[in-house]
Each structure stands twice: as structure tokens, then as C-alpha cells.
Amino acid sequence: MPQIQLTVPEGALTPEGAAGIQSTLAATLLKWEGAPDNDFFKSLAWSYLHQLPAGTQITAGDDDPRFRIDVTVPAGALNDERKAGLAREATEQVLAAAGLGQDQALRVWVLIHEQADGTWGAGGQIFRYADLVALAKGQG
């Protein structure tokens, strides 16, 4: 049940990048979580694209676009190696979607939010990390 949200200034992504970035980021999140590559787990990985109106995102020094990726996963789903891989790959994908090179990587920030066990509800019930692991084993 991971979620990934990309917040960008309007017009910061190329048309092709904007059209495909949500699916790309969702697949990347599932990959780094180690989830089975099947339709069930793909349906649980939600991806949002938030485009801010022009002029609503700047820094103290310039108005070049910045990109924020918020990732929400169950606590325990990502170890340090997986977090680093997710941050690296998602950054590369967002830069590509914006038509920017790796020299602009500091424009992309990845914030990983770990949802405490027992605080994730879906379908009218609480899911714990162990429940998700059991689902993955049954769906793998």
C-alpha cells in the first residue's frame, strides 16, 4: 500500500515526462519495496502528481523549479539500502521527465515517510507490515 507523490511547478516537466512519470515512480517504488510484480500489488501503489500554479514555488535565491517526492510506506518496508536506491532512481526519473541532467540532482528532494505499524487502514481494516508480507508471499 505504498504511495508516492511528486510535487512540481506547473510546466516544469516535459509533456512526455508529465504523461509517464506517475507510472514510472509507482513501479520504482514497488521495485525497491521488493513487492511482487503483479496486478494486485500494482493496484496498491498509488501515485499522485501535484502541479503547483506558476510562481508558487521559489527559493531564497532563484525561481528555478524544484521537485519534491513524498513517499509513504509501512515502517520496515525499506531498509537503508532500499531507501538509497529509491531516492537515487526516483531522482533520475524526475530529472529525465523534466529534461534536466544529473548536474541538477539537488533540485529533487525525496522525503520518505514511514507509517508506524498498525496505523495503516484500508478497506475498513488495519493492515500491519506482517499482513503485507503475508500478502506478498501469497501473491508472489
C-alpha positions in Angstrom: 0.0 0.0 0.0 2.8 2.4 -0.7 2.1 5.9 -2.0 4.4 8.2 -3.9 3.6 11.9 -4.6 5.5 14.3 -6.9 5.1 18.0 -6.4 6.3 20.2 -9.2 5.8 23.7 -10.5 3.4 23.7 -13.5 5.3 23.4 -16.7 8.5 22.0 -15.1 8.0 18.6 -16.7 8.1 18.0 -20.4 4.8 16.9 -21.9 6.2 13.3 -22.3 7.6 13.4 -18.8 4.3 14.5 -17.3 2.4 11.8 -19.1 4.6 9.0 -17.8 6.2 10.0 -14.5 3.4 8.7 -12.2 3.5 5.1 -13.6 7.3 5.2 -13.6 7.5 6.3 -10.0 4.9 3.8 -8.8 6.8 0.9 -10.5 10.1 2.1 -9.0 8.6 2.3 -5.5 7.3 -1.3 -5.8 10.7 -2.5 -7.1 12.5 -1.0 -4.1 10.0 -2.3 -1.7 10.5 -5.8 -3.1 6.8 -6.3 -3.9 5.8 -9.0 -6.3 5.4 -7.7 -9.9 1.7 -8.5 -10.3 -1.5 -6.6 -10.9 -2.6 -6.9 -7.3 0.4 -5.1 -5.9 0.4 -2.6 -8.8 -3.1 -1.7 -7.8 -1.9 -0.9 -4.3 0.9 1.5 -5.3 -0.8 4.9 -5.7 1.0 7.8 -7.4 0.0 11.4 -7.4 1.2 14.3 -9.4 0.7 17.7 -7.8 1.4 20.6 -10.2 1.7 24.0 -8.4 0.5 27.1 -10.2 3.2 29.2 -11.7 5.0 31.4 -9.2 4.1 29.4 -6.1 7.4 27.7 -5.6 10.7 29.6 -5.4 13.8 29.6 -3.2 15.5 32.4 -1.5 18.0 32.6 -4.3 16.1 31.8 -7.6 12.9 30.6 -9.1 14.3 27.5 -10.9 11.9 24.6 -10.5 12.4 22.3 -7.5 10.8 18.8 -7.2 9.6 17.1 -4.0 8.9 13.4 -3.9 7.0 12.2 -0.9 7.0 8.5 -0.3 4.8 6.8 2.3 5.5 3.2 3.2 4.8 0.9 6.1 7.6 1.1 8.7 10.0 -1.7 8.0 9.3 -1.9 4.2 12.6 -0.2 3.2 16.0 -0.7 4.8 18.7 1.9 4.3 20.0 0.3 1.1 16.5 0.3 -0.4 15.8 3.9 0.6 19.0 5.0 -1.0 18.2 3.1 -4.2 14.7 4.5 -4.3 16.0 8.1 -3.8 18.6 7.7 -6.5 16.4 6.1 -9.1 13.4 8.4 -8.5 15.6 11.4 -8.7 17.0 10.2 -12.1 13.5 9.7 -13.3 12.2 13.1 -12.3 15.2 14.8 -13.8 14.6 12.9 -17.1 10.9 13.8 -17.0 11.9 17.5 -16.6 14.5 17.3 -19.4 17.3 18.1 -16.8 20.7 16.5 -16.4 22.2 14.8 -13.3 24.0 18.0 -12.5 20.6 19.3 -11.4 20.0 16.5 -8.9 19.9 18.8 -5.8 16.7 20.2 -7.2 15.0 16.9 -6.4 14.3 16.0 -2.7 12.9 12.7 -1.7 11.2 12.5 1.7 10.4 9.0 2.9 7.7 8.8 5.5 7.4 5.5 7.3 3.9 4.8 8.6 4.0 3.2 12.1 2.8 -0.4 12.3 -0.9 -0.6 13.0 -1.7 2.9 11.7 -2.4 2.0 8.1 -6.1 1.3 7.3 -7.6 0.2 4.0 -10.8 -1.4 3.1 -12.2 -0.8 6.5 -9.5 -2.6 8.4 -6.0 -2.1 9.8 -3.1 -3.6 7.9 0.2 -4.4 9.7 3.5 -4.9 8.0 3.3 -8.6 8.7 -0.1 -8.7 6.8 1.6 -7.1 3.8 4.5 -9.6 3.9 2.0 -12.5 4.0 0.0 -11.0 1.1 3.3 -10.7 -0.9 4.2 -14.3 -0.2 0.8 -15.4 -1.3 0.8 -13.3 -4.4 4.5 -13.8 -5.4 
